[in-house]
Amino acid sequence: MKKLVVMLSTVFMVACQSTEMFDEQAKERDIKAQYAANFSKSYPNVTLNQNWDYSNKNEAYGLPANISRGVTRGGASDYQLTTGDAYEVDNSTLTWMKSKLKDGQDNRKLGKPFYMKTPGNSFTIVPIFQGQASSVWELHAVIDGVDFKVWEKCQDVWVKKNENSDWQTVSSLSDTELNKNTQSAYKVKANSYTFSNVPAGVEMYFYLTVTKVTNSKYNYTVNSQMSSLNGMMLALKDCPRPANIAEDNEVMIIGCEDVYDEGGVKSDNDMNDVVFMVYGKPEVPSTIEITEDMSIEKKVTVRYMIEDLGSTDDFDFNDIVVDVSEVWTSSPVFTNDVLSGWKDSDKHQEAIIRHLGGTLPFKLTIGSTELEEHAGVLGSNPDEKFVVSGWNKDQHNIKVMVKQSTNSEVYNNVTFPKAGEAPMIIAVEPTQNWMKERVSVPSDWFYIPD
């Protein structure tokens, strides 16, 4: 009889556990169904039939791994980039630049890949020339890890065709006129851009990124980075000081190339697709050449922005924000004193939890690595770094287990959504900032059919 009672008790306990498990699974399904309904109500023009991946997965170059950082980023929020008055380019400057960066000629031997150290004073950038580039691009400066968009092609540039003509905006010209007039205009002027409040001695570099291809015969890679770190820019410090810049200023000219040798495209490497001048009182950023004994990092990063299902009508996608990266250490290879390629080594993966905006405890799994449970924290930027493995940047094998708000013993499972599902995780560029609490992301973050 006792044996029968024990057996019946065991059956009863198993049945209760099964019922509880079923109840919790049903509760999770119900929460996700409510979330999906509210998502469609909040974003009526957004189709669910998309892959929820808005990242480009482009390789970004980092500073030499064996060079220590001298200053922390504590003061990064104080950095300022301001637009100044239009600067009229000295024709003697253009004449000198064209004699150095001859159009269609491989000019890479005029310099090596470089990064820079900031001076203890403000400094100014002025675009002075753009060659026959068949793409649209942006110029960025990265100062101690903070990325600034400085300028984009044709933005705030004016030309005079001859002495008696009026100033004409470059953006109003056709591509043919643009190429002709920026190279042979009688006069050119452009807005200046000044960096201030930057601490002395922090590391910086410039890069050009292609945003649009305007000539289909060229296979430009959209969003690829042509950087001073990877030999796609030249720094010319022997340029004459223009007459309209005070004698107590130092002047430098930087020329940029906007396409690699890739996809059947042969770059001319003339480094004049965009040329800008840098001047500062008394100094400009100092250049430090990257040599064969240095190494830099190549990194592909995807930012995941996650909803933790703490509520079903909240679409700020900031409950967990994590950057996941595949990183290679890469050493430059020089042939005849010109950068000819890269030698990769020491590939690894890492994750950095950038922001927490939810209150529920969670376990984050990336690839084959499960991180320890984290407490939910409202409005925290922990910048916690972890070594991970097994992450696939295309399959997005990332998931989060979040404790249910009604039962701290049970987790809801949040995975990267398939097409047709309402997203609780989205993949974006690592430059995409997160929203404030309870502020829904704009609908244009998602694909909206025409």
Disulfide bonds with the S-S distance in Angstrom:
none
